[in-house]
């Protein structure tokens, strides 16, 4: 086990590090206009991060013990199709609605 002093020292240092990482963007760049090329690339951050967060939950869901579930796979396809047509929010709503409907119908 870690000692009390070491725990609180580590907690404070990690909190300070997290603050400095966030402040580096918000504090230093908050009042400035970013270059157009950077703004273009930042538009794709949500599109890149969202599938990386969702894919493990679809392919190896903890709720089923890591076994792929047809309801989750179909819901992921519905979210993908809605994301192509609408937006990230549309994809989230379509995936949620499909998953809940399929879980209700299959159970």
N, CA, C and O atoms as a GROMACS GRO file, in nm:
protein
  428
    1UNK      N    1   0.084  -0.120   0.000
    1UNK     CA    2   0.000   0.000   0.000
    1UNK      C    3   0.087   0.124   0.000
    1UNK      O    4   0.201   0.123   0.048
    2UNK      N    5   0.034   0.228  -0.054
    2UNK     CA    6   0.103   0.356  -0.059
    2UNK      C    7   0.074   0.433   0.069
    2UNK      O    8  -0.037   0.427   0.123
    3UNK      N    9   0.173   0.504   0.118
    3UNK     CA   10   0.156   0.582   0.240
    3UNK      C   11   0.067   0.703   0.218
    3UNK      O   12   0.045   0.746   0.105
    4UNK      N   13   0.018   0.758   0.329
    4UNK     CA   14  -0.072   0.873   0.322
    4UNK      C   15  -0.003   0.995   0.261
    4UNK      O   16  -0.060   1.063   0.176
    5UNK      N   17   0.118   1.021   0.304
    5UNK     CA   18   0.192   1.137   0.252
    5UNK      C   19   0.220   1.121   0.103
    5UNK      O   20   0.202   1.215   0.026
    6UNK      N   21   0.262   1.003   0.062
    6UNK     CA   22   0.290   0.979  -0.079
    6UNK      C   23   0.162   0.990  -0.162
    6UNK      O   24   0.164   1.042  -0.273
    7UNK      N   25   0.052   0.941  -0.108
    7UNK     CA   26  -0.076   0.948  -0.180
    7UNK      C   27  -0.116   1.092  -0.206
    7UNK      O   28  -0.151   1.128  -0.318
    8UNK      N   29  -0.112   1.176  -0.101
    8UNK     CA   30  -0.156   1.315  -0.117
    8UNK      C   31  -0.058   1.395  -0.202
    8UNK      O   32  -0.099   1.485  -0.275
    9UNK      N   33   0.070   1.365  -0.192
    9UNK     CA   34   0.168   1.431  -0.278
    9UNK      C   35   0.142   1.398  -0.424
    9UNK      O   36   0.142   1.486  -0.510
   10UNK      N   37   0.120   1.272  -0.452
   10UNK     CA   38   0.091   1.229  -0.588
   10UNK      C   39  -0.040   1.288  -0.638
   10UNK      O   40  -0.048   1.330  -0.753
   11UNK      N   41  -0.142   1.293  -0.554
   11UNK     CA   42  -0.271   1.350  -0.592
   11UNK      C   43  -0.258   1.498  -0.628
   11UNK      O   44  -0.312   1.543  -0.729
   12UNK      N   45  -0.187   1.573  -0.546
   12UNK     CA   46  -0.168   1.716  -0.572
   12UNK      C   47  -0.087   1.737  -0.699
   12UNK      O   48  -0.121   1.824  -0.779
   13UNK      N   49   0.020   1.660  -0.719
   13UNK     CA   50   0.101   1.676  -0.839
   13UNK      C   51   0.024   1.639  -0.966
   13UNK      O   52   0.038   1.706  -1.068
   14UNK      N   53  -0.055   1.534  -0.961
   14UNK     CA   54  -0.136   1.497  -1.077
   14UNK      C   55  -0.243   1.602  -1.105
   14UNK      O   56  -0.271   1.633  -1.221
   15UNK      N   57  -0.302   1.657  -1.001
   15UNK     CA   58  -0.400   1.764  -1.019
   15UNK      C   59  -0.336   1.889  -1.078
   15UNK      O   60  -0.395   1.953  -1.166
   16UNK      N   61  -0.218   1.923  -1.032
   16UNK     CA   62  -0.146   2.038  -1.087
   16UNK      C   63  -0.108   2.014  -1.232
   16UNK      O   64  -0.119   2.105  -1.315
   17UNK      N   65  -0.062   1.893  -1.264
   17UNK     CA   66  -0.028   1.860  -1.402
   17UNK      C   67  -0.149   1.868  -1.494
   17UNK      O   68  -0.139   1.921  -1.605
   18UNK      N   69  -0.262   1.817  -1.448
   18UNK     CA   70  -0.384   1.824  -1.528
   18UNK      C   71  -0.427   1.969  -1.549
   18UNK      O   72  -0.468   2.007  -1.659
   19UNK      N   73  -0.417   2.049  -1.444
   19UNK     CA   74  -0.452   2.191  -1.457
   19UNK      C   75  -0.361   2.260  -1.558
   19UNK      O   76  -0.410   2.338  -1.641
   20UNK      N   77  -0.232   2.234  -1.553
   20UNK     CA   78  -0.139   2.300  -1.644
   20UNK      C   79  -0.162   2.258  -1.789
   20UNK      O   80  -0.149   2.340  -1.880
   21UNK      N   81  -0.196   2.132  -1.811
   21UNK     CA   82  -0.226   2.087  -1.947
   21UNK      C   83  -0.347   2.160  -2.001
   21UNK      O   84  -0.346   2.206  -2.115
   22UNK      N   85  -0.451   2.171  -1.922
   22UNK     CA   86  -0.572   2.240  -1.967
   22UNK      C   87  -0.549   2.390  -1.980
   22UNK      O   88  -0.598   2.453  -2.074
   23UNK      N   89  -0.475   2.448  -1.888
   23UNK     CA   90  -0.449   2.591  -1.892
   23UNK      C   91  -0.364   2.628  -2.012
   23UNK      O   92  -0.376   2.739  -2.065
   24UNK      N   93  -0.279   2.537  -2.056
   24UNK     CA   94  -0.194   2.567  -2.171
   24UNK      C   95  -0.278   2.599  -2.295
   24UNK      O   96  -0.237   2.680  -2.378
   25UNK      N   97  -0.394   2.536  -2.308
   25UNK     CA   98  -0.481   2.566  -2.421
   25UNK      C   99  -0.576   2.681  -2.390
   25UNK      O  100  -0.589   2.774  -2.470
   26UNK      N  101  -0.642   2.676  -2.277
   26UNK     CA  102  -0.744   2.775  -2.245
   26UNK      C  103  -0.684   2.908  -2.203
   26UNK      O  104  -0.733   3.014  -2.245
   27UNK      N  105  -0.582   2.906  -2.122
   27UNK     CA  106  -0.524   3.029  -2.070
   27UNK      C  107  -0.440   3.104  -2.171
   27UNK      O  108  -0.450   3.226  -2.183
   28UNK      N  109  -0.357   3.031  -2.244
   28UNK     CA  110  -0.268   3.096  -2.338
   28UNK      C  111  -0.334   3.125  -2.473
   28UNK      O  112  -0.303   3.226  -2.537
   29UNK      N  113  -0.424   3.038  -2.516
   29UNK     CA  114  -0.485   3.053  -2.647
   29UNK      C  115  -0.631   3.097  -2.641
   29UNK      O  116  -0.693   3.116  -2.746
   30UNK      N  117  -0.686   3.114  -2.522
   30UNK     CA  118  -0.828   3.143  -2.507
   30UNK      C  119  -0.875   3.269  -2.576
   30UNK      O  120  -0.986   3.272  -2.630
   31UNK      N  121  -0.795   3.374  -2.575
   31UNK     CA  122  -0.839   3.500  -2.633
   31UNK      C  123  -0.789   3.522  -2.775
   31UNK      O  124  -0.814   3.628  -2.833
   32UNK      N  125  -0.718   3.427  -2.831
   32UNK     CA  126  -0.660   3.443  -2.963
   32UNK      C  127  -0.737   3.364  -3.068
   32UNK      O  128  -0.803   3.265  -3.038
   33UNK      N  129  -0.726   3.411  -3.190
   33UNK     CA  130  -0.786   3.338  -3.301
   33UNK      C  131  -0.686   3.235  -3.351
   33UNK      O  132  -0.570   3.267  -3.377
   34UNK      N  133  -0.732   3.111  -3.363
   34UNK     CA  134  -0.644   3.004  -3.411
   34UNK      C  135  -0.638   3.008  -3.563
   34UNK      O  136  -0.733   3.053  -3.628
   35UNK      N  137  -0.528   2.962  -3.620
   35UNK     CA  138  -0.517   2.960  -3.767
   35UNK      C  139  -0.626   2.872  -3.830
   35UNK      O  140  -0.673   2.776  -3.769
   36UNK      N  141  -0.662   2.908  -3.951
   36UNK     CA  142  -0.769   2.834  -4.021
   36UNK      C  143  -0.734   2.688  -4.041
   36UNK      O  144  -0.822   2.602  -4.032
   37UNK      N  145  -0.607   2.656  -4.070
   37UNK     CA  146  -0.568   2.517  -4.092
   37UNK      C  147  -0.585   2.435  -3.964
   37UNK      O  148  -0.621   2.318  -3.970
   38UNK      N  149  -0.560   2.497  -3.848
   38UNK     CA  150  -0.578   2.426  -3.721
   38UNK      C  151  -0.726   2.406  -3.690
   38UNK      O  152  -0.766   2.300  -3.642
   39UNK      N  153  -0.806   2.508  -3.717
   39UNK     CA  154  -0.950   2.496  -3.695
   39UNK      C  155  -1.010   2.387  -3.784
   39UNK      O  156  -1.102   2.317  -3.742
   40UNK      N  157  -0.959   2.374  -3.905
   40UNK     CA  158  -1.006   2.268  -3.995
   40UNK      C  159  -0.976   2.131  -3.936
   40UNK      O  160  -1.061   2.042  -3.942
   41UNK      N  161  -0.857   2.113  -3.881
   41UNK     CA  162  -0.820   1.983  -3.823
   41UNK      C  163  -0.895   1.955  -3.694
   41UNK      O  164  -0.928   1.840  -3.665
   42UNK      N  165  -0.922   2.058  -3.615
   42UNK     CA  166  -0.993   2.039  -3.489
   42UNK      C  167  -1.139   1.997  -3.510
   42UNK      O  168  -1.201   1.941  -3.420
   43UNK      N  169  -1.192   2.023  -3.627
   43UNK     CA  170  -1.330   1.981  -3.657
   43UNK      C  171  -1.343   1.830  -3.657
   43UNK      O  172  -1.452   1.777  -3.636
   44UNK      N  173  -1.233   1.759  -3.682
   44UNK     CA  174  -1.238   1.614  -3.695
   44UNK      C  175  -1.204   1.540  -3.565
   44UNK      O  176  -1.199   1.417  -3.564
   45UNK      N  177  -1.181   1.612  -3.458
   45UNK     CA  178  -1.146   1.547  -3.331
   45UNK      C  179  -1.261   1.462  -3.280
   45UNK      O  180  -1.240   1.346  -3.242
   46UNK      N  181  -1.382   1.514  -3.278
   46UNK     CA  182  -1.497   1.437  -3.228
   46UNK      C  183  -1.523   1.315  -3.315
   46UNK      O  184  -1.559   1.209  -3.265
   47UNK      N  185  -1.505   1.331  -3.445
   47UNK     CA  186  -1.529   1.219  -3.537
   47UNK      C  187  -1.426   1.110  -3.516
   47UNK      O  188  -1.456   0.993  -3.538
   48UNK      N  189  -1.306   1.145  -3.474
   48UNK     CA  190  -1.202   1.045  -3.449
   48UNK      C  191  -1.214   0.982  -3.311
   48UNK      O  192  -1.188   0.863  -3.295
   49UNK      N  193  -1.253   1.061  -3.212
   49UNK     CA  194  -1.258   1.011  -3.075
   49UNK      C  195  -1.381   0.925  -3.049
   49UNK      O  196  -1.373   0.824  -2.980
   50UNK      N  197  -1.495   0.965  -3.104
   50UNK     CA  198  -1.620   0.894  -3.078
   50UNK      C  199  -1.613   0.745  -3.114
   50UNK      O  200  -1.650   0.663  -3.031
   51UNK      N  201  -1.568   0.706  -3.233
   51UNK     CA  202  -1.558   0.563  -3.263
   51UNK      C  203  -1.457   0.490  -3.175
   51UNK      O  204  -1.476   0.373  -3.142
   52UNK      N  205  -1.350   0.558  -3.136
   52UNK     CA  206  -1.251   0.494  -3.050
   52UNK      C  207  -1.308   0.463  -2.912
   52UNK      O  208  -1.267   0.366  -2.850
   53UNK      N  209  -1.400   0.544  -2.864
   53UNK     CA  210  -1.464   0.518  -2.735
   53UNK      C  211  -1.571   0.410  -2.744
   53UNK      O  212  -1.589   0.333  -2.650
   54UNK      N  213  -1.642   0.404  -2.856
   54UNK     CA  214  -1.758   0.317  -2.868
   54UNK      C  215  -1.721   0.176  -2.914
   54UNK      O  216  -1.783   0.079  -2.870
   55UNK      N  217  -1.622   0.162  -3.000
   55UNK     CA  218  -1.590   0.032  -3.060
   55UNK      C  219  -1.564  -0.079  -2.958
   55UNK      O  220  -1.620  -0.187  -2.973
   56UNK      N  221  -1.483  -0.058  -2.854
   56UNK     CA  222  -1.465  -0.166  -2.755
   56UNK      C  223  -1.594  -0.206  -2.684
   56UNK      O  224  -1.613  -0.322  -2.650
   57UNK      N  225  -1.682  -0.109  -2.663
   57UNK     CA  226  -1.809  -0.139  -2.596
   57UNK      C  227  -1.905  -0.216  -2.686
   57UNK      O  228  -1.996  -0.284  -2.638
   58UNK      N  229  -1.885  -0.206  -2.817
   58UNK     CA  230  -1.970  -0.279  -2.911
   58UNK      C  231  -1.914  -0.420  -2.933
   58UNK      O  232  -1.990  -0.517  -2.934
   59UNK      N  233  -1.783  -0.431  -2.952
   59UNK     CA  234  -1.725  -0.560  -2.985
   59UNK      C  235  -1.702  -0.649  -2.863
   59UNK      O  236  -1.717  -0.771  -2.873
   60UNK      N  237  -1.667  -0.591  -2.748
   60UNK     CA  238  -1.643  -0.668  -2.626
   60UNK      C  239  -1.717  -0.606  -2.509
   60UNK      O  240  -1.653  -0.555  -2.417
   61UNK      N  241  -1.851  -0.609  -2.511
   61UNK     CA  242  -1.927  -0.539  -2.406
   61UNK      C  243  -1.914  -0.608  -2.270
   61UNK      O  244  -1.933  -0.730  -2.260
   62UNK      N  245  -1.883  -0.532  -2.166
   62UNK     CA  246  -1.875  -0.589  -2.032
   62UNK      C  247  -2.008  -0.646  -1.985
   62UNK      O  248  -2.010  -0.739  -1.904
   63UNK      N  249  -2.119  -0.592  -2.034
   63UNK     CA  250  -2.251  -0.638  -1.989
   63UNK      C  251  -2.279  -0.782  -2.030
   63UNK      O  252  -2.358  -0.849  -1.965
   64UNK      N  253  -2.215  -0.830  -2.136
   64UNK     CA  254  -2.237  -0.967  -2.182
   64UNK      C  255  -2.115  -1.055  -2.158
   64UNK      O  256  -2.105  -1.164  -2.215
   65UNK      N  257  -2.024  -1.010  -2.075
   65UNK     CA  258  -1.905  -1.089  -2.046
   65UNK      C  259  -1.805  -1.088  -2.160
   65UNK      O  260  -1.723  -1.180  -2.171
   66UNK      N  261  -1.809  -0.988  -2.246
   66UNK     CA  262  -1.715  -0.977  -2.356
   66UNK      C  263  -1.758  -1.047  -2.483
   66UNK      O  264  -1.682  -1.050  -2.580
   67UNK      N  265  -1.877  -1.103  -2.483
   67UNK     CA  266  -1.929  -1.172  -2.602
   67UNK      C  267  -2.006  -1.071  -2.688
   67UNK      O  268  -2.093  -1.002  -2.636
   68UNK      N  269  -1.975  -1.061  -2.818
   68UNK     CA  270  -2.051  -0.966  -2.902
   68UNK      C  271  -2.200  -0.996  -2.900
   68UNK      O  272  -2.242  -1.112  -2.899
   69UNK      N  273  -2.278  -0.891  -2.899
   69UNK     CA  274  -2.423  -0.899  -2.886
   69UNK      C  275  -2.485  -0.847  -3.015
   69UNK      O  276  -2.450  -0.738  -3.060
   70UNK      N  277  -2.579  -0.922  -3.076
   70UNK     CA  278  -2.640  -0.874  -3.201
   70UNK      C  279  -2.709  -0.738  -3.187
   70UNK      O  280  -2.705  -0.658  -3.280
   71UNK      N  281  -2.770  -0.712  -3.074
   71UNK     CA  282  -2.839  -0.584  -3.054
   71UNK      C  283  -2.739  -0.468  -3.060
   71UNK      O  284  -2.767  -0.365  -3.120
   72UNK      N  285  -2.624  -0.485  -2.997
   72UNK     CA  286  -2.524  -0.379  -2.998
   72UNK      C  287  -2.463  -0.361  -3.137
   72UNK      O  288  -2.435  -0.248  -3.178
   73UNK      N  289  -2.442  -0.469  -3.209
   73UNK     CA  290  -2.387  -0.458  -3.344
   73UNK      C  291  -2.485  -0.387  -3.438
   73UNK      O  292  -2.443  -0.303  -3.518
   74UNK      N  293  -2.613  -0.420  -3.429
   74UNK     CA  294  -2.713  -0.354  -3.513
   74UNK      C  295  -2.726  -0.207  -3.474
   74UNK      O  296  -2.740  -0.121  -3.561
   75UNK      N  297  -2.722  -0.179  -3.344
   75UNK     CA  298  -2.730  -0.040  -3.299
   75UNK      C  299  -2.609   0.040  -3.348
   75UNK      O  300  -2.622   0.157  -3.383
   76UNK      N  301  -2.492  -0.022  -3.349
   76UNK     CA  302  -2.373   0.047  -3.400
   76UNK      C  303  -2.387   0.076  -3.549
   76UNK      O  304  -2.345   0.182  -3.595
   77UNK      N  305  -2.444  -0.016  -3.624
   77UNK     CA  306  -2.467   0.008  -3.767
   77UNK      C  307  -2.569   0.120  -3.789
   77UNK      O  308  -2.553   0.202  -3.879
   78UNK      N  309  -2.673   0.122  -3.707
   78UNK     CA  310  -2.772   0.231  -3.717
   78UNK      C  311  -2.708   0.365  -3.683
   78UNK      O  312  -2.737   0.466  -3.748
   79UNK      N  313  -2.623   0.367  -3.581
   79UNK     CA  314  -2.554   0.491  -3.544
   79UNK      C  315  -2.460   0.536  -3.656
   79UNK      O  316  -2.450   0.655  -3.686
   80UNK      N  317  -2.391   0.441  -3.718
   80UNK     CA  318  -2.302   0.473  -3.829
   80UNK      C  319  -2.378   0.534  -3.946
   80UNK      O  320  -2.337   0.634  -4.004
   81UNK      N  321  -2.490   0.471  -3.980
   81UNK     CA  322  -2.572   0.521  -4.091
   81UNK      C  323  -2.627   0.660  -4.060
   81UNK      O  324  -2.627   0.747  -4.147
   82UNK      N  325  -2.673   0.681  -3.938
   82UNK     CA  326  -2.725   0.813  -3.900
   82UNK      C  327  -2.613   0.917  -3.896
   82UNK      O  328  -2.635   1.033  -3.928
   83UNK      N  329  -2.494   0.874  -3.856
   83UNK     CA  330  -2.380   0.966  -3.855
   83UNK      C  331  -2.340   1.010  -3.994
   83UNK      O  332  -2.297   1.124  -4.014
   84UNK      N  333  -2.352   0.920  -4.090
   84UNK     CA  334  -2.322   0.958  -4.228
   84UNK      C  335  -2.423   1.059  -4.281
   84UNK      O  336  -2.389   1.148  -4.359
   85UNK      N  337  -2.547   1.044  -4.240
   85UNK     CA  338  -2.654   1.129  -4.294
   85UNK      C  339  -2.673   1.259  -4.215
   85UNK      O  340  -2.698   1.364  -4.274
   86UNK      N  341  -2.660   1.252  -4.084
   86UNK     CA  342  -2.694   1.367  -4.000
   86UNK      C  343  -2.570   1.424  -3.930
   86UNK      O  344  -2.490   1.493  -3.992
   87UNK      N  345  -2.554   1.395  -3.802
   87UNK     CA  346  -2.444   1.451  -3.724
   87UNK      C  347  -2.405   1.353  -3.615
   87UNK      O  348  -2.461   1.244  -3.606
   88UNK      N  349  -2.309   1.392  -3.533
   88UNK     CA  350  -2.268   1.307  -3.421
   88UNK      C  351  -2.384   1.289  -3.324
   88UNK      O  352  -2.406   1.179  -3.274
   89UNK      N  353  -2.458   1.395  -3.298
   89UNK     CA  354  -2.572   1.385  -3.207
   89UNK      C  355  -2.680   1.293  -3.266
   89UNK      O  356  -2.741   1.215  -3.193
   90UNK      N  357  -2.703   1.303  -3.396
   90UNK     CA  358  -2.798   1.212  -3.462
   90UNK      C  359  -2.754   1.067  -3.452
   90UNK      O  360  -2.836   0.977  -3.435
   91UNK      N  361  -2.623   1.044  -3.464
   91UNK     CA  362  -2.570   0.908  -3.452
   91UNK      C  363  -2.590   0.854  -3.310
   91UNK      O  364  -2.628   0.738  -3.293
   92UNK      N  365  -2.566   0.936  -3.211
   92UNK     CA  366  -2.584   0.895  -3.072
   92UNK      C  367  -2.731   0.860  -3.046
   92UNK      O  368  -2.761   0.757  -2.987
   93UNK      N  369  -2.821   0.946  -3.089
   93UNK     CA  370  -2.964   0.923  -3.066
   93UNK      C  371  -3.014   0.800  -3.141
   93UNK      O  372  -3.089   0.720  -3.085
   94UNK      N  373  -2.972   0.783  -3.266
   94UNK     CA  374  -3.014   0.665  -3.343
   94UNK      C  375  -2.960   0.537  -3.282
   94UNK      O  376  -3.032   0.437  -3.273
   95UNK      N  377  -2.835   0.539  -3.239
   95UNK     CA  378  -2.776   0.420  -3.176
   95UNK      C  379  -2.845   0.385  -3.045
   95UNK      O  380  -2.872   0.268  -3.018
   96UNK      N  381  -2.873   0.486  -2.964
   96UNK     CA  382  -2.941   0.461  -2.836
   96UNK      C  383  -3.081   0.406  -2.858
   96UNK      O  384  -3.121   0.309  -2.794
   97UNK      N  385  -3.155   0.470  -2.948
   97UNK     CA  386  -3.292   0.426  -2.973
   97UNK      C  387  -3.295   0.283  -3.027
   97UNK      O  388  -3.378   0.202  -2.985
   98UNK      N  389  -3.205   0.252  -3.118
   98UNK     CA  390  -3.200   0.117  -3.174
   98UNK      C  391  -3.160   0.014  -3.068
   98UNK      O  392  -3.220  -0.093  -3.060
   99UNK      N  393  -3.060   0.047  -2.987
   99UNK     CA  394  -3.018  -0.047  -2.884
   99UNK      C  395  -3.127  -0.074  -2.783
   99UNK      O  396  -3.153  -0.190  -2.750
  100UNK      N  397  -3.192   0.030  -2.734
  100UNK     CA  398  -3.298   0.010  -2.635
  100UNK      C  399  -3.417  -0.064  -2.694
  100UNK      O  400  -3.477  -0.148  -2.627
  101UNK      N  401  -3.451  -0.034  -2.818
  101UNK     CA  402  -3.564  -0.104  -2.882
  101UNK      C  403  -3.532  -0.252  -2.903
  101UNK      O  404  -3.617  -0.337  -2.878
  102UNK      N  405  -3.412  -0.282  -2.948
  102UNK     CA  406  -3.375  -0.422  -2.970
  102UNK      C  407  -3.363  -0.499  -2.839
  102UNK      O  408  -3.403  -0.615  -2.831
  103UNK      N  409  -3.309  -0.435  -2.737
  103UNK     CA  410  -3.301  -0.505  -2.607
  103UNK      C  411  -3.440  -0.531  -2.551
  103UNK      O  412  -3.462  -0.634  -2.487
  104UNK      N  413  -3.533  -0.439  -2.574
  104UNK     CA  414  -3.670  -0.460  -2.528
  104UNK      C  415  -3.736  -0.573  -2.606
  104UNK      O  416  -3.805  -0.657  -2.548
  105UNK      N  417  -3.716  -0.575  -2.739
  105UNK     CA  418  -3.780  -0.677  -2.823
  105UNK      C  419  -3.717  -0.815  -2.806
  105UNK      O  420  -3.787  -0.916  -2.815
  106UNK      N  421  -3.587  -0.823  -2.784
  106UNK     CA  422  -3.518  -0.952  -2.775
  106UNK      C  423  -3.520  -1.014  -2.636
  106UNK      O  424  -3.486  -1.131  -2.621
  107UNK      N  425  -3.560  -0.938  -2.535
  107UNK     CA  426  -3.561  -0.998  -2.400
  107UNK      C  427  -3.698  -1.034  -2.353
  107UNK      O  428  -3.714  -1.084  -2.242
   0.00000   0.00000   0.00000
